Amino acid sequence: MLEKLNNQQRHLSALQNQVLRNDTASLSEDLQQVVNRRRANSSREAQRETDYLIALFCQFVDWRNRYREKNPLPDTERQEVEFFLCLCQKLFEPNSSIRELLALQRMAAFHRSLAERKAAEAGSPDRSILAANAAQSSAQQPHAVQDSSAEIVTDGAAAQLAAHWETGEMDVSATEEPVTPSVQDVATGGGEQESPMDIDDAAKASHASVFAASGPHHARGATSHGPPPQQTRGAVDKQRTLSSTDVVMDIPSSLPQLAREIVVIVKYLYGNKKEFRVDLTKTVANLLAMIESDSVGSDWIECIRERRKNRPALIARADHTKALDLQLSVMTPAHSLHSVFKTLPVVVKAAGYVEISDDVPQDSATDDAGERSSSNAGSVVTPAADDAIWLISKSLRTACLLDKEAGIKERVRVLLKAIALLFGQTSGVVAEADWLRNRGLKCDLAFVLTTPNGGQMIVAIETKLGDLFNSGKPQPIVDSKGIFKTEDAIGIVNSYNQVFHYMAESGLHVSVITNFTQTVALRSRIDGNEPLVTSFDCVEDPSGQALFVLPYTLLNEVCTQTHGKAERNFDQHDLDGGRAVAAQFALSADNPFGYEHGAMTAQGGSSHTQRASPRYDRDSQRSITSFLHDGAAQSHASDNSLPADIAKQLLKAAQVVAAVTRQSTDLTMAEDEPDSPGHGRSAMQDTSHAVSDQRLWMARSVDPAAPPDCLRMREVPSLAAVPEALRCKTVDDALRLEPGIKPIDIFVGSEIGAGRFGVVREALFQGLPAAIKRIVLHLYEHNQELYRHEVHMYLRLCCLWGVAVATLLSCGMDCHDSVSIITERGSHSETWPESDVELAVASLKEIHRMGILHGDVHAKNVVFVVKDNERRALWIDFERSEFSSDTHKQRKEISRLRKCASSIRQKFESE
Ligand SMILES: Nc1ncnc2c1ncn2[C@@H]1O[C@H](COP(=O)(O)OP(=O)(O)OP(=O)(O)O)[C@@H](O)[C@H]1O
């Protein structure tokens, strides 16, 4: 029997090594599947690698921005932290070695059980067999596992890294290093271990192999030497003792691959090899030390204990910059979602805050391919360890697309609960489901959970909306022409009500925006367990570019009431009516953004209707207003009336549209006008724009002296543009107008500029006035390069943000095939007085002092802001900037600026 087990074990050793070598020919079917799937994924992943890197980049920038708020310029240490983030992130990637890890893990678990059985049969562990097996497997596959230290470079090895820099690859295939024992070798006490080991020793050694990377290794090469295995063993004794229930994860075996990927990312981040001074040894050591020490883990465990004591208190974060929080909060492309959820126990273990045991029955969660989740093998988080963690792990796996059997409600509910547990309070959510869909994930609802540290995680759910609101019968939400239908919109709203209800149950603070075939934006705010969801917002954005938060309820009400039938499709008028009300809200004196932002939003909303599109001309605006007018009027029709408060809202909304779009010169309608007898019917009957009713709100003739629409669009209306009577004075006012509406993280407004890259729009980014430059990657082959360059330069100039350079608020992968650069928004100087010129010159000099030439000095690339009562000139558009301290070129840039400014001034004066 012993001999049989021994043979089996040997066989497994061989298999495992084959997995590691990607030699699948003679693998068992099971393992072959794992490897094949991994390969398939790799190619798919490879296709989106660039996008993914950009997405990653975006996250890093976000993170870095926050980090740098408190810290000055980047230095080696910080780069290391970023590296650490990369490493964390890469652990999740399907095409990283995670699957291999899982396969290994499974193998190792199997090994352990074999060994245990063997030990049980023999009465005591037969150490010699373990040692013999390991020695044999080691002999069979001397190079099966690369020495991870080969990839761990020290500063001294930077030159060697630089040699690989051009290709962005590290050669990990050949090594002359002594072989680090494979996971199995270690698990079986093998390798060059001479003294026999028991199972715990094996686990220890296994863990030690994890820590092999944390030693003071050197990169391979003429001057570097890997640590002899004996040294690694020496480190073992210092490690904490692990029990036999510890998951055996051979992180070092995956490090070569991880490190290679990370090198690509860092290359992406830093571009310039001279700046690359990352001590990987230290970085990896940090990561591993963290895993080992449980330092992060203990924080978490404390938090979770707290939470358990005081349900449903939210988990307070001990340190948001570390471990799991980071790992899970790094933007997770949809594709990786599966891995995240499937491997959560492993990840949890990696964060070192939960015991993982294979003592409990294995979970039967299945993935969408119907097979057993590989994360189950040998590693199930026990409820005993912590029920919260257990719930998280289990729910995420079962809820997120993995368990087809569970009812949708259950899935959503469990998922949200799990998220609440995991993230505690979440906020600020913007997602475009299309973005996910385009990347191969079918989903109806996408959340981007913003964790307290600002990281984000996309969670996608295929809700089959119909299931939620129509007793399991799916309903199309668009008709054959792709038009969004009213009754379906109602259904969607109802279904989201359900979702929001679950959120409320979970104590989440979540806003949601999601895209359907046509853009649909929904949002809700939930406070504690009291949902404040009384209405939803819905908009179809014709450009497909913008996200707006608009009043759905009103829209729907207006639509059905005015047109009689619910089947009527929403059209632009409906939507614009919605925008008008949103504008009204935004203009309210108490809107959370303050007036200025609100005005911008309002302008964004209303000027949206003004765009050059044939449907957004002045006539269209007129008809919008008429439409609202009619709606209000209809409320007073004898048998089909709108509630008075809705009518009032309509009135206000129309007035705001008129006011904001400067068509209100003869605005005479008072708020109580709809009460006038006879008003409604006639207005309703005559829906043309030329209603000769004196109550018509539109200016009857367009002021010929008024600037053309395209110019007007750029103006931010002043508060004075909104009649006093129309302004909301209190939050209650605003909420009464449109209950439930609150600003969200990103408002994208009208176009404010255009360049080679694409279109720049005004935006509100987390309440700040911003400009979002959207770059469609496929439009121009160098777009990606330009984008990277520009972001890179912004980063280089981070110490001048808000002083001489516009702050880079965010950047990264956007929906569709585009990337965005979001910067703080300023305004151009119209007349370029001498004082502005001097400000701009001073800012330019600051940039020069940083060793950078702007490269595209032009008046349009300077915007002005007022901060601390001080006017500042901020430079934008760094796509053509370059590193140079050439004083001649610097002088040239300054004189060019002066020339540009003075010609604009002269032109202005002559006009
Ligand atoms: N932060 C900002 N604040 C205000 N306006 C901005 C901002 N960023 C960009 N814009 C507007 O958008 C225009 C185009 O932006 P930018 O120059 O960055 O784009 P581009 O595609 O690189 O243009 P170009 O081809 O001219 O280099 C600017 O001239 C400016 O009017």
The ligand as an SDF file (V2000), in Angstrom:
LIG
                    3D

 31 33  0  0  0  0  0  0  0  0999 V2000
   -8.3760   71.8150  -18.0170 N   0  0  0  0  0  0  0  0  0  0  0  0
   -8.9960   72.5010  -18.9680 C   0  0  0  0  0  0  0  0  0  0  0  0
   -9.7150   73.5880  -18.6440 N   0  0  0  0  0  0  0  0  0  0  0  0
  -10.3600   74.2950  -19.5890 C   0  0  0  0  0  0  0  0  0  0  0  0
  -10.3340   73.9970  -20.8870 N   0  0  0  0  0  0  0  0  0  0  0  0
   -9.6340   72.9330  -21.2720 C   0  0  0  0  0  0  0  0  0  0  0  0
   -8.9310   72.1270  -20.3450 C   0  0  0  0  0  0  0  0  0  0  0  0
   -8.3390   71.1280  -21.0110 N   0  0  0  0  0  0  0  0  0  0  0  0
   -8.6400   71.3210  -22.3000 C   0  0  0  0  0  0  0  0  0  0  0  0
   -9.4220   72.3890  -22.4660 N   0  0  0  0  0  0  0  0  0  0  0  0
   -9.9510   72.9120  -23.7190 C   0  0  0  0  0  0  0  0  0  0  0  0
   -9.8800   71.9110  -24.7240 O   0  0  0  0  0  0  0  0  0  0  0  0
   -9.0120   72.3320  -25.7640 C   0  0  0  0  0  0  0  0  0  0  0  0
   -8.2600   71.1710  -26.3060 C   0  0  0  0  0  0  0  0  0  0  0  0
   -7.5330   70.5740  -25.2680 O   0  0  0  0  0  0  0  0  0  0  0  0
   -6.0930   70.0120  -25.5120 P   0  0  0  0  0  0  0  0  0  0  0  0
   -5.2650   71.0930  -26.0930 O   0  0  0  0  0  0  0  0  0  0  0  0
   -5.5990   69.3840  -24.2730 O   0  0  0  0  0  0  0  0  0  0  0  0
   -6.4470   68.9080  -26.5920 O   0  0  0  0  0  0  0  0  0  0  0  0
   -5.5790   68.4250  -27.8030 P   0  0  0  0  0  0  0  0  0  0  0  0
   -6.4070   67.4200  -28.4920 O   0  0  0  0  0  0  0  0  0  0  0  0
   -4.2880   67.9910  -27.2910 O   0  0  0  0  0  0  0  0  0  0  0  0
   -5.4320   69.7360  -28.6480 O   0  0  0  0  0  0  0  0  0  0  0  0
   -4.2760   70.0960  -29.6710 P   0  0  0  0  0  0  0  0  0  0  0  0
   -4.4390   69.2330  -30.8370 O   0  0  0  0  0  0  0  0  0  0  0  0
   -4.5170   71.5370  -29.9450 O   0  0  0  0  0  0  0  0  0  0  0  0
   -2.9950   69.8760  -28.9540 O   0  0  0  0  0  0  0  0  0  0  0  0
   -8.1270   73.3780  -25.1190 C   0  0  0  0  0  0  0  0  0  0  0  0
   -7.6510   74.2720  -26.0460 O   0  0  0  0  0  0  0  0  0  0  0  0
   -9.0730   74.0360  -24.1520 C   0  0  0  0  0  0  0  0  0  0  0  0
   -9.8620   74.9940  -24.8000 O   0  0  0  0  0  0  0  0  0  0  0  0
  1  2  1  0
  2  3  1  0
  2  7  2  0
  3  4  2  0
  4  5  1  0
  5  6  2  0
  6  7  1  0
  6 10  1  0
  7  8  1  0
  8  9  2  0
  9 10  1  0
 10 11  1  0
 11 12  1  0
 11 30  1  0
 12 13  1  0
 13 14  1  0
 13 28  1  0
 14 15  1  0
 15 16  1  0
 16 17  2  0
 16 18  1  0
 16 19  1  0
 19 20  1  0
 20 21  2  0
 20 22  1  0
 20 23  1  0
 23 24  1  0
 24 25  2  0
 24 26  1  0
 24 27  1  0
 28 29  1  0
 28 30  1  0
 30 31  1  0
M  END
$$$$
